[in-house]
Amino acid sequence: MALLPPDAARSAGYRELTARIRRAAQPDREAELARVATDVRRSVVRMIDRARMGHIGGDLSVTDILVTCFYGVMSVDPEHPHWPGRDRFVLSKGHCAAALYSTLAHCGFFDTAELDTFMAPLSALNGHPNKVKVPGVETNTGALGHGLPVATGCALAAKMDGASWRTFVVLGDGELQEGSNWEAAMAAAHHGLSSLTAVVDRNRLQQGARTEDTNALDSLPDKWRSFGWEVREVDGHDHLALLETMSGSSTGRPVAVIANTIKGKGVSFMEDRVEWHHKVPTAEQVETALAELAG
């Protein structure tokens, strides 16, 4: 089932809002980004409630990163999703598709009404992103450990073409236990892919357990540095800190941003709880979550 076409009115609003965010004073930037992030989170809760499946904890932890990328950092055009000069974005932790779909819809890549079809039979909004079906999705992801290799290939293509667009990839911390990531990290450093930024959604929880109990990652910053990357650590829920960290120029190396986040961010009974990796809230919990997210 095809998606409704790009939402021209919402796309125009997105362009206006992104321009305002990028020239505004810091308090106004924070307020605008926080407002969008709240809207995205509330959409995610509703989507997973309707579908009765999903990965709500990771969706909520990654939302601030996605919103900051799309509204404050990247150059994209929702009405022309295949514009050659666009920045590329890869959500490697593809099981958190609900947060990506909500962000894309709020940008105007497609109508927000489509979010009601999340994971329904024949819906384009599958449980994992599909580039053929969804504008704004650069590559199919969800087989964890594949997003960084794809993003490295994108960045290498840009360098070979002398193109100025950048590549951003968001990874889950648990997927860094996959060796393919470190092969890509080594290649990216070797080729000096300074247009590549990898953001790790470091919520320290994966399916079933904490990352450090499953296969320890710390000291994660030191691991990235040892592979030749420039490393920046940031509060993954601080929009202004994320904005500054992801917008800054590199020193000729790829950049790894360790974004320290909280799984289930914004909903008290979900925060830092491993069971909310893919648990579905009850009707009463949905009501509570939406009330908390409304502030």
Sequence and secondary structure as in RCSB ss.txt:
>XXXX:A:sequence
MALLPPDAARSAGYRELTARIRRAAQPDREAELARVATDVRRSVVRMIDRARMGHIGGDLSVTDILVTCFYGVMS
VDPEHPHWPGRDRFVLSKGHCAAALYSTLAHCGFFDTAELDTFMAPLSALNGHPNKVKVPGVETNTGALGHGLPV
ATGCALAAKMDGASWRTFVVLGDGELQEGSNWEAAMAAAHHGLSSLTAVVDRNRLQQGARTEDTNALDSLPDKWR
SFGWEVREVDGHDHLALLETMSGSSTGRPVAVIANTIKGKGVSFMEDRVEWHHKVPTAEQVETALAELAG
>XXXX:A:secstr
       HHHHHHHHHHHHHHHHS HHHHHHHHHHHHHHHHHHHHHHHHHHT   HHHHHHHHHHHHHIIIII  
  TTSTT TTS EEEESSGGGHHHHHHHHHHHTSS GGGGGGTT TT S  SS  TTTSTT  S   STT HHHH
HHHHHHHHHHHT    EEEEEESGGGGSHHHHHHHHHHHHTT TTEEEEEEE SEETTEEHHHHH   SHHHHHH
HTT EEEEEETT HHHHHHHHHS  SSS EEEEEE  TTTT TTTTT GGGGT    HHHHHHHHHHHT 
